[in-house]
Amino acid sequence: MNTGLETAKQKSTVGSLGIVRSILAHPVPLFFLVLCIATVIASELPYDFVVNELLTRLARNLFLVLSLIIPVLAGMGLNFALVIGAMAGQIGLIAVKIWDIGGFSGFAIAILFSTPFALLFGYLTGLILNKTKGREMITSMILGFFANGLWQLVFLLFIGTLIPVNNPEIILKGGVGLKNALDLKFIQYALDRMVYFNIMGLEISVVTFLAIGLLCWFTKFIVTTKLGQEFRSLGQDLHIAQVAGIHTDKVRIIAITISTVLAAWGQIIFLQNIGTLNTYASHEQVGMFSIAALLIGGATVTKATISDAIIGTALFHLLFIASPQAGNNLFGDAQIGEFFRVFIAYGVIGMSLLLHAWHKYMEAKKKTLQE
């Protein structure tokens, strides 16, 4: 009898240790899960509304978040230059707006037209990041700011002068520069409502989630290829990959180019759902919010998976849905919830980068002691 009790106690102890290890292994997503549950309860929003909004936001944002995984896999960290890919996608949307091509045809042409720009932007970004190995994240962030300056120059000054556009609906009154907001109603829901189900009030965009599923499959498939193995080798140790005969610069350019093209497509999916293009601001927060979502899912600067992207996007946007109403219920001001979620976005990125720097410092210290 005593032996049975001891065995049961041992099993209980092992189970408890397993739960503790699981919590320690995934502290960030678990913390945000608790935070999301508390925020949803405080918001007092109907649960069917929350679920419906969450499905909409997953369809809208998940493609962009998944586009971050390959650069992380290749050891290039978090791709803050995602904003450059988003700009390429917006070029495609502006083109179909000028040509007045609506529906799924307009969506498809926007994808096709944006792809060469995304390939070019990705290649140039990869060339620059190859010159700043070890500092890719800060370099990609500065590149995003630089690209935004060029964007303002082209679409505020060149449109209507060097690039003739005779469309009073999108051009400013002076005939030079695009308006601040462009109506995309002509392609809104072109993908989302191509095939969709309405189940008990929940709208499920079949084709959009199918596209997301294909990207998940592509990400898993590429890891099994020779190129994917090269990505992983670079992610583990760049110097050893070079010694092994891998053309590291070329592989890094391929990784960032794939990410940029996927970001362009993801931005088009995002904006066809929104239905409005904020010409000079729609791309600005894309990288920051996508990276924050990935990190909340448990990813790090050196490791990211599809499950991290899905979990993180769900948790991050659950906060987006519930925090304004929770702030209003708790403090009488919905704006507090807005401030809170922006604080979360920047805070989780800052904490991740801090932990990454600390981890690198401890590894360097350990090597020094071993020598």
MARLOZA-275458 format. One record per residue (C-alpha): residue number from 1; residue in one letter; x, y, z. Coordinates in nm, 2 decimals. Layout:
<roros>
<roro num="NUM" residuo="A" px="X" py="Y" pz="Z"/>
...
</roros>
This chain:
<roros>
<roro num="1" residuo="M" px="0.00" py="0.00" pz="0.00"/>
<roro num="2" residuo="N" px="0.28" py="0.24" pz="0.10"/>
<roro num="3" residuo="T" px="0.46" py="0.16" pz="-0.23"/>
<roro num="4" residuo="G" px="0.14" py="0.25" pz="-0.42"/>
<roro num="5" residuo="L" px="0.11" py="0.58" pz="-0.23"/>
<roro num="6" residuo="E" px="0.47" py="0.66" pz="-0.29"/>
<roro num="7" residuo="T" px="0.43" py="0.59" pz="-0.66"/>
<roro num="8" residuo="A" px="0.12" py="0.82" pz="-0.68"/>
<roro num="9" residuo="K" px="0.31" py="1.09" pz="-0.50"/>
<roro num="10" residuo="Q" px="0.61" py="1.06" pz="-0.74"/>
<roro num="11" residuo="K" px="0.37" py="1.08" pz="-1.04"/>
<roro num="12" residuo="S" px="0.21" py="1.39" pz="-0.89"/>
<roro num="13" residuo="T" px="0.54" py="1.55" pz="-0.83"/>
<roro num="14" residuo="V" px="0.66" py="1.47" pz="-1.19"/>
<roro num="15" residuo="G" px="0.33" py="1.61" pz="-1.32"/>
<roro num="16" residuo="S" px="0.37" py="1.93" pz="-1.12"/>
<roro num="17" residuo="L" px="0.73" py="1.97" pz="-1.24"/>
<roro num="18" residuo="G" px="0.61" py="1.92" pz="-1.59"/>
<roro num="19" residuo="I" px="0.36" py="2.21" pz="-1.55"/>
<roro num="20" residuo="V" px="0.62" py="2.43" pz="-1.40"/>
<roro num="21" residuo="R" px="0.87" py="2.35" pz="-1.68"/>
<roro num="22" residuo="S" px="0.60" py="2.43" pz="-1.94"/>
<roro num="23" residuo="I" px="0.53" py="2.77" pz="-1.77"/>
<roro num="24" residuo="L" px="0.90" py="2.85" pz="-1.76"/>
<roro num="25" residuo="A" px="0.94" py="2.74" pz="-2.12"/>
<roro num="26" residuo="H" px="0.65" py="2.96" pz="-2.25"/>
<roro num="27" residuo="P" px="0.63" py="3.25" pz="-2.00"/>
<roro num="28" residuo="V" px="0.53" py="3.52" pz="-2.26"/>
<roro num="29" residuo="P" px="0.23" py="3.36" pz="-2.43"/>
<roro num="30" residuo="L" px="0.10" py="3.23" pz="-2.10"/>
<roro num="31" residuo="F" px="0.13" py="3.58" pz="-1.94"/>
<roro num="32" residuo="F" px="-0.06" py="3.73" pz="-2.24"/>
<roro num="33" residuo="L" px="-0.32" py="3.46" pz="-2.23"/>
<roro num="34" residuo="V" px="-0.40" py="3.55" pz="-1.87"/>
<roro num="35" residuo="L" px="-0.39" py="3.92" pz="-1.96"/>
<roro num="36" residuo="C" px="-0.63" py="3.86" pz="-2.26"/>
<roro num="37" residuo="I" px="-0.88" py="3.66" pz="-2.05"/>
<roro num="38" residuo="A" px="-0.88" py="3.94" pz="-1.78"/>
<roro num="39" residuo="T" px="-0.92" py="4.21" pz="-2.05"/>
<roro num="40" residuo="V" px="-1.21" py="4.03" pz="-2.23"/>
<roro num="41" residuo="I" px="-1.39" py="3.98" pz="-1.89"/>
<roro num="42" residuo="A" px="-1.33" py="4.35" pz="-1.80"/>
<roro num="43" residuo="S" px="-1.46" py="4.46" pz="-2.14"/>
<roro num="44" residuo="E" px="-1.79" py="4.28" pz="-2.10"/>
<roro num="45" residuo="L" px="-1.82" py="4.24" pz="-2.47"/>
<roro num="46" residuo="P" px="-2.04" py="3.96" pz="-2.61"/>
<roro num="47" residuo="Y" px="-1.82" py="3.65" pz="-2.67"/>
<roro num="48" residuo="D" px="-1.97" py="3.59" pz="-3.02"/>
<roro num="49" residuo="F" px="-1.86" py="3.94" pz="-3.11"/>
<roro num="50" residuo="V" px="-1.51" py="3.88" pz="-2.97"/>
<roro num="51" residuo="V" px="-1.47" py="3.55" pz="-3.16"/>
<roro num="52" residuo="N" px="-1.60" py="3.70" pz="-3.49"/>
<roro num="53" residuo="E" px="-1.37" py="4.00" pz="-3.46"/>
<roro num="54" residuo="L" px="-1.08" py="3.77" pz="-3.38"/>
<roro num="55" residuo="L" px="-1.14" py="3.56" pz="-3.69"/>
<roro num="56" residuo="T" px="-1.15" py="3.87" pz="-3.90"/>
<roro num="57" residuo="R" px="-0.82" py="4.00" pz="-3.76"/>
<roro num="58" residuo="L" px="-0.66" py="3.66" pz="-3.80"/>
<roro num="59" residuo="A" px="-0.75" py="3.66" pz="-4.17"/>
<roro num="60" residuo="R" px="-0.64" py="4.02" pz="-4.20"/>
<roro num="61" residuo="N" px="-0.30" py="4.00" pz="-4.02"/>
<roro num="62" residuo="L" px="-0.17" py="3.64" pz="-4.01"/>
<roro num="63" residuo="F" px="-0.01" py="3.64" pz="-4.35"/>
<roro num="64" residuo="L" px="0.20" py="3.94" pz="-4.26"/>
<roro num="65" residuo="V" px="0.32" py="3.78" pz="-3.93"/>
<roro num="66" residuo="L" px="0.41" py="3.45" pz="-4.10"/>
<roro num="67" residuo="S" px="0.62" py="3.64" pz="-4.35"/>
<roro num="68" residuo="L" px="0.87" py="3.72" pz="-4.07"/>
<roro num="69" residuo="I" px="0.96" py="3.35" pz="-4.00"/>
<roro num="70" residuo="I" px="1.21" py="3.28" pz="-4.28"/>
<roro num="71" residuo="P" px="1.46" py="3.56" pz="-4.19"/>
<roro num="72" residuo="V" px="1.46" py="3.45" pz="-3.83"/>
<roro num="73" residuo="L" px="1.53" py="3.10" pz="-3.95"/>
<roro num="74" residuo="A" px="1.82" py="3.23" pz="-4.15"/>
<roro num="75" residuo="G" px="1.97" py="3.40" pz="-3.85"/>
<roro num="76" residuo="M" px="1.88" py="3.76" pz="-3.97"/>
<roro num="77" residuo="G" px="1.66" py="3.83" pz="-3.67"/>
<roro num="78" residuo="L" px="1.33" py="4.02" pz="-3.68"/>
<roro num="79" residuo="N" px="1.27" py="4.18" pz="-4.02"/>
<roro num="80" residuo="F" px="1.18" py="4.54" pz="-3.94"/>
<roro num="81" residuo="A" px="1.22" py="4.61" pz="-4.32"/>
<roro num="82" residuo="L" px="0.88" py="4.44" pz="-4.35"/>
<roro num="83" residuo="V" px="0.75" py="4.79" pz="-4.41"/>
<roro num="84" residuo="I" px="0.94" py="4.80" pz="-4.74"/>
<roro num="85" residuo="G" px="0.75" py="4.49" pz="-4.86"/>
<roro num="86" residuo="A" px="0.42" py="4.65" pz="-4.75"/>
<roro num="87" residuo="M" px="0.51" py="4.95" pz="-4.97"/>
<roro num="88" residuo="A" px="0.55" py="4.73" pz="-5.27"/>
<roro num="89" residuo="G" px="0.20" py="4.58" pz="-5.20"/>
<roro num="90" residuo="Q" px="0.06" py="4.94" pz="-5.18"/>
<roro num="91" residuo="I" px="0.22" py="5.02" pz="-5.52"/>
<roro num="92" residuo="G" px="0.01" py="4.74" pz="-5.67"/>
<roro num="93" residuo="L" px="-0.30" py="4.87" pz="-5.51"/>
<roro num="94" residuo="I" px="-0.24" py="5.23" pz="-5.62"/>
<roro num="95" residuo="A" px="-0.18" py="5.10" pz="-5.98"/>
<roro num="96" residuo="V" px="-0.52" py="4.91" pz="-5.99"/>
<roro num="97" residuo="K" px="-0.69" py="5.22" pz="-5.84"/>
<roro num="98" residuo="I" px="-0.55" py="5.43" pz="-6.12"/>
<roro num="99" residuo="W" px="-0.65" py="5.17" pz="-6.38"/>
<roro num="100" residuo="D" px="-0.99" py="5.13" pz="-6.21"/>
<roro num="101" residuo="I" px="-0.98" py="4.75" pz="-6.20"/>
<roro num="102" residuo="G" px="-1.21" py="4.61" pz="-5.93"/>
<roro num="103" residuo="G" px="-1.31" py="4.27" pz="-5.78"/>
<roro num="104" residuo="F" px="-1.09" py="3.97" pz="-5.77"/>
<roro num="105" residuo="S" px="-0.93" py="4.07" pz="-6.10"/>
<roro num="106" residuo="G" px="-0.81" py="4.40" pz="-5.94"/>
<roro num="107" residuo="F" px="-0.68" py="4.20" pz="-5.64"/>
<roro num="108" residuo="A" px="-0.49" py="3.95" pz="-5.86"/>
<roro num="109" residuo="I" px="-0.34" py="4.23" pz="-6.08"/>
<roro num="110" residuo="A" px="-0.23" py="4.42" pz="-5.76"/>
<roro num="111" residuo="I" px="-0.05" py="4.10" pz="-5.65"/>
<roro num="112" residuo="L" px="0.12" py="4.06" pz="-5.99"/>
<roro num="113" residuo="F" px="0.22" py="4.42" pz="-6.03"/>
<roro num="114" residuo="S" px="0.36" py="4.45" pz="-5.68"/>
<roro num="115" residuo="T" px="0.57" py="4.13" pz="-5.70"/>
<roro num="116" residuo="P" px="0.85" py="4.27" pz="-5.93"/>
<roro num="117" residuo="F" px="0.88" py="4.57" pz="-5.69"/>
<roro num="118" residuo="A" px="0.89" py="4.34" pz="-5.39"/>
<roro num="119" residuo="L" px="1.16" py="4.13" pz="-5.55"/>
<roro num="120" residuo="L" px="1.37" py="4.44" pz="-5.63"/>
<roro num="121" residuo="F" px="1.32" py="4.59" pz="-5.28"/>
<roro num="122" residuo="G" px="1.40" py="4.26" pz="-5.12"/>
<roro num="123" residuo="Y" px="1.72" py="4.21" pz="-5.32"/>
<roro num="124" residuo="L" px="1.85" py="4.56" pz="-5.24"/>
<roro num="125" residuo="T" px="1.76" py="4.52" pz="-4.87"/>
<roro num="126" residuo="G" px="1.95" py="4.19" pz="-4.87"/>
<roro num="127" residuo="L" px="2.26" py="4.35" pz="-5.03"/>
<roro num="128" residuo="I" px="2.26" py="4.62" pz="-4.75"/>
<roro num="129" residuo="L" px="2.20" py="4.37" pz="-4.47"/>
<roro num="130" residuo="N" px="2.50" py="4.17" pz="-4.60"/>
<roro num="131" residuo="K" px="2.71" py="4.47" pz="-4.53"/>
<roro num="132" residuo="T" px="2.59" py="4.49" pz="-4.17"/>
<roro num="133" residuo="K" px="2.61" py="4.13" pz="-4.04"/>
<roro num="134" residuo="G" px="2.52" py="4.11" pz="-3.68"/>
<roro num="135" residuo="R" px="2.33" py="4.44" pz="-3.69"/>
<roro num="136" residuo="E" px="2.05" py="4.34" pz="-3.93"/>
<roro num="137" residuo="M" px="1.76" py="4.44" pz="-3.70"/>
<roro num="138" residuo="I" px="1.87" py="4.80" pz="-3.64"/>
<roro num="139" residuo="T" px="1.97" py="4.83" pz="-4.01"/>
<roro num="140" residuo="S" px="1.64" py="4.70" pz="-4.13"/>
<roro num="141" residuo="M" px="1.46" py="4.94" pz="-3.90"/>
<roro num="142" residuo="I" px="1.66" py="5.24" pz="-4.04"/>
<roro num="143" residuo="L" px="1.60" py="5.11" pz="-4.39"/>
<roro num="144" residuo="G" px="1.23" py="5.12" pz="-4.32"/>
<roro num="145" residuo="F" px="1.25" py="5.49" pz="-4.22"/>
<roro num="146" residuo="F" px="1.46" py="5.57" pz="-4.53"/>
<roro num="147" residuo="A" px="1.22" py="5.39" pz="-4.76"/>
<roro num="148" residuo="N" px="0.93" py="5.58" pz="-4.60"/>
<roro num="149" residuo="G" px="1.11" py="5.91" pz="-4.69"/>
<roro num="150" residuo="L" px="1.15" py="5.79" pz="-5.05"/>
<roro num="151" residuo="W" px="0.78" py="5.69" pz="-5.05"/>
<roro num="152" residuo="Q" px="0.68" py="6.04" pz="-4.95"/>
<roro num="153" residuo="L" px="0.90" py="6.19" pz="-5.22"/>
<roro num="154" residuo="V" px="0.76" py="5.97" pz="-5.50"/>
<roro num="155" residuo="F" px="0.39" py="6.00" pz="-5.40"/>
<roro num="156" residuo="L" px="0.39" py="6.36" pz="-5.29"/>
<roro num="157" residuo="L" px="0.61" py="6.51" pz="-5.56"/>
<roro num="158" residuo="F" px="0.66" py="6.27" pz="-5.85"/>
<roro num="159" residuo="I" px="0.30" py="6.17" pz="-5.89"/>
<roro num="160" residuo="G" px="0.15" py="6.43" pz="-6.12"/>
<roro num="161" residuo="T" px="0.49" py="6.56" pz="-6.24"/>
<roro num="162" residuo="L" px="0.73" py="6.29" pz="-6.35"/>
<roro num="163" residuo="I" px="0.45" py="6.03" pz="-6.33"/>
<roro num="164" residuo="P" px="0.14" py="6.16" pz="-6.51"/>
<roro num="165" residuo="V" px="-0.18" py="6.07" pz="-6.34"/>
<roro num="166" residuo="N" px="-0.51" py="6.23" pz="-6.45"/>
<roro num="167" residuo="N" px="-0.75" py="6.11" pz="-6.19"/>
<roro num="168" residuo="P" px="-0.91" py="6.38" pz="-5.97"/>
<roro num="169" residuo="E" px="-1.04" py="6.11" pz="-5.74"/>
<roro num="170" residuo="I" px="-0.69" py="6.03" pz="-5.61"/>
<roro num="171" residuo="I" px="-0.48" py="6.34" pz="-5.69"/>
<roro num="172" residuo="L" px="-0.46" py="6.65" pz="-5.47"/>
<roro num="173" residuo="K" px="-0.63" py="6.97" pz="-5.59"/>
<roro num="174" residuo="G" px="-0.30" py="7.12" pz="-5.71"/>
<roro num="175" residuo="G" px="-0.26" py="6.82" pz="-5.95"/>
<roro num="176" residuo="V" px="0.05" py="6.69" pz="-5.77"/>
<roro num="177" residuo="G" px="0.07" py="6.42" pz="-5.51"/>
<roro num="178" residuo="L" px="-0.18" py="6.15" pz="-5.40"/>
<roro num="179" residuo="K" px="-0.45" py="6.22" pz="-5.15"/>
<roro num="180" residuo="N" px="-0.41" py="6.11" pz="-4.79"/>
<roro num="181" residuo="A" px="-0.67" py="5.84" pz="-4.82"/>
<roro num="182" residuo="L" px="-0.77" py="5.63" pz="-5.11"/>
<roro num="183" residuo="D" px="-1.10" py="5.44" pz="-5.13"/>
<roro num="184" residuo="L" px="-1.04" py="5.07" pz="-5.20"/>
<roro num="185" residuo="K" px="-1.41" py="4.97" pz="-5.19"/>
<roro num="186" residuo="F" px="-1.37" py="4.85" pz="-5.55"/>
<roro num="187" residuo="I" px="-1.16" py="4.55" pz="-5.43"/>
<roro num="188" residuo="Q" px="-1.28" py="4.53" pz="-5.06"/>
<roro num="189" residuo="Y" px="-1.34" py="4.17" pz="-4.96"/>
<roro num="190" residuo="A" px="-1.23" py="4.05" pz="-5.31"/>
<roro num="191" residuo="L" px="-1.05" py="3.76" pz="-5.14"/>
<roro num="192" residuo="D" px="-1.23" py="3.74" pz="-4.81"/>
<roro num="193" residuo="R" px="-1.58" py="3.70" pz="-4.96"/>
<roro num="194" residuo="M" px="-1.48" py="3.50" pz="-5.26"/>
<roro num="195" residuo="V" px="-1.59" py="3.19" pz="-5.07"/>
<roro num="196" residuo="Y" px="-1.70" py="3.23" pz="-4.71"/>
<roro num="197" residuo="F" px="-1.93" py="3.07" pz="-4.46"/>
<roro num="198" residuo="N" px="-2.16" py="3.23" pz="-4.21"/>
<roro num="199" residuo="I" px="-2.20" py="2.98" pz="-3.92"/>
<roro num="200" residuo="M" px="-2.41" py="3.11" pz="-3.63"/>
<roro num="201" residuo="G" px="-2.31" py="3.47" pz="-3.70"/>
<roro num="202" residuo="L" px="-1.94" py="3.39" pz="-3.74"/>
<roro num="203" residuo="E" px="-1.80" py="3.48" pz="-4.08"/>
<roro num="204" residuo="I" px="-1.52" py="3.25" pz="-4.20"/>
<roro num="205" residuo="S" px="-1.32" py="3.36" pz="-4.50"/>
<roro num="206" residuo="V" px="-1.24" py="3.03" pz="-4.66"/>
<roro num="207" residuo="V" px="-1.01" py="3.15" pz="-4.94"/>
<roro num="208" residuo="T" px="-0.81" py="3.39" pz="-4.71"/>
<roro num="209" residuo="F" px="-0.75" py="3.11" pz="-4.46"/>
<roro num="210" residuo="L" px="-0.66" py="2.88" pz="-4.75"/>
<roro num="211" residuo="A" px="-0.40" py="3.13" pz="-4.86"/>
<roro num="212" residuo="I" px="-0.27" py="3.14" pz="-4.50"/>
<roro num="213" residuo="G" px="-0.27" py="2.76" pz="-4.49"/>
<roro num="214" residuo="L" px="-0.07" py="2.75" pz="-4.81"/>
<roro num="215" residuo="L" px="0.19" py="2.99" pz="-4.66"/>
<roro num="216" residuo="C" px="0.22" py="2.77" pz="-4.35"/>
<roro num="217" residuo="W" px="0.27" py="2.47" pz="-4.58"/>
<roro num="218" residuo="F" px="0.53" py="2.66" pz="-4.79"/>
<roro num="219" residuo="T" px="0.72" py="2.76" pz="-4.47"/>
<roro num="220" residuo="K" px="0.72" py="2.40" pz="-4.34"/>
<roro num="221" residuo="F" px="0.81" py="2.26" pz="-4.69"/>
<roro num="222" residuo="I" px="1.10" py="2.50" pz="-4.75"/>
<roro num="223" residuo="V" px="1.27" py="2.38" pz="-4.43"/>
<roro num="224" residuo="T" px="1.29" py="2.03" pz="-4.57"/>
<roro num="225" residuo="T" px="1.47" py="2.15" pz="-4.89"/>
<roro num="226" residuo="K" px="1.84" py="2.21" pz="-4.94"/>
<roro num="227" residuo="L" px="1.77" py="2.59" pz="-4.93"/>
<roro num="228" residuo="G" px="1.59" py="2.54" pz="-4.60"/>
<roro num="229" residuo="Q" px="1.87" py="2.35" pz="-4.45"/>
<roro num="230" residuo="E" px="2.11" py="2.63" pz="-4.56"/>
<roro num="231" residuo="F" px="1.88" py="2.88" pz="-4.38"/>
<roro num="232" residuo="R" px="1.90" py="2.67" pz="-4.06"/>
<roro num="233" residuo="S" px="2.28" py="2.64" pz="-4.09"/>
<roro num="234" residuo="L" px="2.31" py="3.02" pz="-4.12"/>
<roro num="235" residuo="G" px="2.08" py="3.06" pz="-3.82"/>
<roro num="236" residuo="Q" px="2.29" py="2.83" pz="-3.61"/>
<roro num="237" residuo="D" px="2.63" py="2.97" pz="-3.69"/>
<roro num="238" residuo="L" px="2.72" py="3.20" pz="-3.98"/>
<roro num="239" residuo="H" px="3.09" py="3.12" pz="-3.97"/>
<roro num="240" residuo="I" px="3.05" py="2.74" pz="-3.97"/>
<roro num="241" residuo="A" px="2.80" py="2.78" pz="-4.26"/>
<roro num="242" residuo="Q" px="3.07" py="2.96" pz="-4.45"/>
<roro num="243" residuo="V" px="3.33" py="2.70" pz="-4.37"/>
<roro num="244" residuo="A" px="3.09" py="2.43" pz="-4.49"/>
<roro num="245" residuo="G" px="3.08" py="2.59" pz="-4.83"/>
<roro num="246" residuo="I" px="2.75" py="2.77" pz="-4.82"/>
<roro num="247" residuo="H" px="2.72" py="3.09" pz="-5.02"/>
<roro num="248" residuo="T" px="2.60" py="3.28" pz="-4.71"/>
<roro num="249" residuo="D" px="2.55" py="3.62" pz="-4.87"/>
<roro num="250" residuo="K" px="2.33" py="3.47" pz="-5.15"/>
<roro num="251" residuo="V" px="2.12" py="3.26" pz="-4.91"/>
<roro num="252" residuo="R" px="2.06" py="3.57" pz="-4.69"/>
<roro num="253" residuo="I" px="1.95" py="3.77" pz="-4.99"/>
<roro num="254" residuo="I" px="1.70" py="3.49" pz="-5.08"/>
<roro num="255" residuo="A" px="1.57" py="3.48" pz="-4.73"/>
<roro num="256" residuo="I" px="1.50" py="3.85" pz="-4.70"/>
<roro num="257" residuo="T" px="1.36" py="3.87" pz="-5.06"/>
<roro num="258" residuo="I" px="1.11" py="3.59" pz="-4.98"/>
<roro num="259" residuo="S" px="1.00" py="3.78" pz="-4.67"/>
<roro num="260" residuo="T" px="0.96" py="4.10" pz="-4.86"/>
<roro num="261" residuo="V" px="0.75" py="3.94" pz="-5.14"/>
<roro num="262" residuo="L" px="0.53" py="3.77" pz="-4.88"/>
<roro num="263" residuo="A" px="0.49" py="4.10" pz="-4.69"/>
<roro num="264" residuo="A" px="0.38" py="4.27" pz="-5.01"/>
<roro num="265" residuo="W" px="0.11" py="4.01" pz="-5.06"/>
<roro num="266" residuo="G" px="0.02" py="4.02" pz="-4.70"/>
<roro num="267" residuo="Q" px="-0.03" py="4.40" pz="-4.71"/>
<roro num="268" residuo="I" px="-0.26" py="4.36" pz="-5.01"/>
<roro num="269" residuo="I" px="-0.47" py="4.10" pz="-4.82"/>
<roro num="270" residuo="F" px="-0.47" py="4.33" pz="-4.52"/>
<roro num="271" residuo="L" px="-0.59" py="4.64" pz="-4.71"/>
<roro num="272" residuo="Q" px="-0.85" py="4.45" pz="-4.92"/>
<roro num="273" residuo="N" px="-1.01" py="4.37" pz="-4.59"/>
<roro num="274" residuo="I" px="-0.99" py="4.73" pz="-4.45"/>
<roro num="275" residuo="G" px="-1.12" py="4.89" pz="-4.77"/>
<roro num="276" residuo="T" px="-0.91" py="5.21" pz="-4.73"/>
<roro num="277" residuo="L" px="-0.55" py="5.29" pz="-4.81"/>
<roro num="278" residuo="N" px="-0.40" py="5.56" pz="-4.59"/>
<roro num="279" residuo="T" px="-0.14" py="5.66" pz="-4.85"/>
<roro num="280" residuo="Y" px="0.13" py="5.79" pz="-4.62"/>
<roro num="281" residuo="A" px="0.06" py="5.59" pz="-4.30"/>
<roro num="282" residuo="S" px="-0.08" py="5.24" pz="-4.38"/>
<roro num="283" residuo="H" px="0.26" py="5.08" pz="-4.40"/>
<roro num="284" residuo="E" px="0.43" py="5.26" pz="-4.10"/>
<roro num="285" residuo="Q" px="0.31" py="5.03" pz="-3.82"/>
<roro num="286" residuo="V" px="0.30" py="4.70" pz="-4.02"/>
<roro num="287" residuo="G" px="0.64" py="4.58" pz="-3.91"/>
<roro num="288" residuo="M" px="0.61" py="4.69" pz="-3.55"/>
<roro num="289" residuo="F" px="0.27" py="4.52" pz="-3.49"/>
<roro num="290" residuo="S" px="0.36" py="4.21" pz="-3.68"/>
<roro num="291" residuo="I" px="0.69" py="4.16" pz="-3.49"/>
<roro num="292" residuo="A" px="0.51" py="4.23" pz="-3.16"/>
<roro num="293" residuo="A" px="0.25" py="3.96" pz="-3.25"/>
<roro num="294" residuo="L" px="0.52" py="3.71" pz="-3.33"/>
<roro num="295" residuo="L" px="0.71" py="3.77" pz="-3.01"/>
<roro num="296" residuo="I" px="0.39" py="3.75" pz="-2.80"/>
<roro num="297" residuo="G" px="0.35" py="3.40" pz="-2.94"/>
<roro num="298" residuo="G" px="0.67" py="3.29" pz="-2.78"/>
<roro num="299" residuo="A" px="0.92" py="3.36" pz="-3.07"/>
<roro num="300" residuo="T" px="1.26" py="3.51" pz="-3.01"/>
<roro num="301" residuo="V" px="1.52" py="3.69" pz="-3.22"/>
<roro num="302" residuo="T" px="1.67" py="3.35" pz="-3.30"/>
<roro num="303" residuo="K" px="1.37" py="3.12" pz="-3.31"/>
<roro num="304" residuo="A" px="1.02" py="3.15" pz="-3.46"/>
<roro num="305" residuo="T" px="0.77" py="2.89" pz="-3.57"/>
<roro num="306" residuo="I" px="0.43" py="2.88" pz="-3.74"/>
<roro num="307" residuo="S" px="0.26" py="2.81" pz="-3.40"/>
<roro num="308" residuo="D" px="0.43" py="3.12" pz="-3.25"/>
<roro num="309" residuo="A" px="0.29" py="3.33" pz="-3.53"/>
<roro num="310" residuo="I" px="-0.07" py="3.19" pz="-3.50"/>
<roro num="311" residuo="I" px="-0.08" py="3.21" pz="-3.11"/>
<roro num="312" residuo="G" px="0.08" py="3.55" pz="-3.10"/>
<roro num="313" residuo="T" px="-0.15" py="3.70" pz="-3.36"/>
<roro num="314" residuo="A" px="-0.45" py="3.57" pz="-3.18"/>
<roro num="315" residuo="L" px="-0.34" py="3.70" pz="-2.84"/>
<roro num="316" residuo="F" px="-0.22" py="4.03" pz="-2.97"/>
<roro num="317" residuo="H" px="-0.54" py="4.11" pz="-3.16"/>
<roro num="318" residuo="L" px="-0.75" py="3.98" pz="-2.88"/>
<roro num="319" residuo="L" px="-0.60" py="4.27" pz="-2.68"/>
<roro num="320" residuo="F" px="-0.68" py="4.50" pz="-2.97"/>
<roro num="321" residuo="I" px="-1.04" py="4.40" pz="-2.96"/>
<roro num="322" residuo="A" px="-1.11" py="4.42" pz="-2.59"/>
<roro num="323" residuo="S" px="-0.87" py="4.68" pz="-2.45"/>
<roro num="324" residuo="P" px="-1.05" py="5.00" pz="-2.55"/>
<roro num="325" residuo="Q" px="-1.38" py="4.88" pz="-2.40"/>
<roro num="326" residuo="A" px="-1.20" py="4.74" pz="-2.09"/>
<roro num="327" residuo="G" px="-1.02" py="5.08" pz="-2.05"/>
<roro num="328" residuo="N" px="-1.36" py="5.25" pz="-2.07"/>
<roro num="329" residuo="N" px="-1.53" py="5.02" pz="-1.82"/>
<roro num="330" residuo="L" px="-1.24" py="5.03" pz="-1.57"/>
<roro num="331" residuo="F" px="-1.12" py="5.39" pz="-1.60"/>
<roro num="332" residuo="G" px="-1.40" py="5.57" pz="-1.79"/>
<roro num="333" residuo="D" px="-1.17" py="5.64" pz="-2.09"/>
<roro num="334" residuo="A" px="-1.14" py="5.41" pz="-2.39"/>
<roro num="335" residuo="Q" px="-0.82" py="5.59" pz="-2.50"/>
<roro num="336" residuo="I" px="-0.64" py="5.43" pz="-2.20"/>
<roro num="337" residuo="G" px="-0.69" py="5.09" pz="-2.37"/>
<roro num="338" residuo="E" px="-0.54" py="5.23" pz="-2.69"/>
<roro num="339" residuo="F" px="-0.24" py="5.36" pz="-2.51"/>
<roro num="340" residuo="F" px="-0.20" py="5.02" pz="-2.33"/>
<roro num="341" residuo="R" px="-0.19" py="4.81" pz="-2.65"/>
<roro num="342" residuo="V" px="0.07" py="5.05" pz="-2.81"/>
<roro num="343" residuo="F" px="0.27" py="5.02" pz="-2.49"/>
<roro num="344" residuo="I" px="0.24" py="4.64" pz="-2.52"/>
<roro num="345" residuo="A" px="0.36" py="4.64" pz="-2.88"/>
<roro num="346" residuo="Y" px="0.67" py="4.85" pz="-2.81"/>
<roro num="347" residuo="G" px="0.74" py="4.69" pz="-2.47"/>
<roro num="348" residuo="V" px="0.74" py="4.33" pz="-2.59"/>
<roro num="349" residuo="I" px="0.98" py="4.42" pz="-2.87"/>
<roro num="350" residuo="G" px="1.21" py="4.61" pz="-2.63"/>
<roro num="351" residuo="M" px="1.21" py="4.32" pz="-2.38"/>
<roro num="352" residuo="S" px="1.29" py="4.07" pz="-2.65"/>
<roro num="353" residuo="L" px="1.58" py="4.27" pz="-2.78"/>
<roro num="354" residuo="L" px="1.71" py="4.32" pz="-2.42"/>
<roro num="355" residuo="L" px="1.69" py="3.94" pz="-2.35"/>
<roro num="356" residuo="H" px="1.87" py="3.87" pz="-2.68"/>
<roro num="357" residuo="A" px="2.15" py="4.11" pz="-2.59"/>
<roro num="358" residuo="W" px="2.18" py="3.96" pz="-2.24"/>
<roro num="359" residuo="H" px="2.18" py="3.61" pz="-2.39"/>
<roro num="360" residuo="K" px="2.46" py="3.70" pz="-2.63"/>
<roro num="361" residuo="Y" px="2.66" py="3.86" pz="-2.34"/>
<roro num="362" residuo="M" px="2.63" py="3.55" pz="-2.12"/>
<roro num="363" residuo="E" px="2.74" py="3.32" pz="-2.41"/>
<roro num="364" residuo="A" px="3.04" py="3.54" pz="-2.47"/>
<roro num="365" residuo="K" px="3.12" py="3.54" pz="-2.10"/>
<roro num="366" residuo="K" px="3.09" py="3.17" pz="-2.09"/>
<roro num="367" residuo="K" px="3.33" py="3.12" pz="-2.38"/>
<roro num="368" residuo="T" px="3.58" py="3.36" pz="-2.22"/>
<roro num="369" residuo="L" px="3.57" py="3.16" pz="-1.89"/>
<roro num="370" residuo="Q" px="3.61" py="2.83" pz="-2.08"/>
<roro num="371" residuo="E" px="3.92" py="2.96" pz="-2.26"/>
</roros>
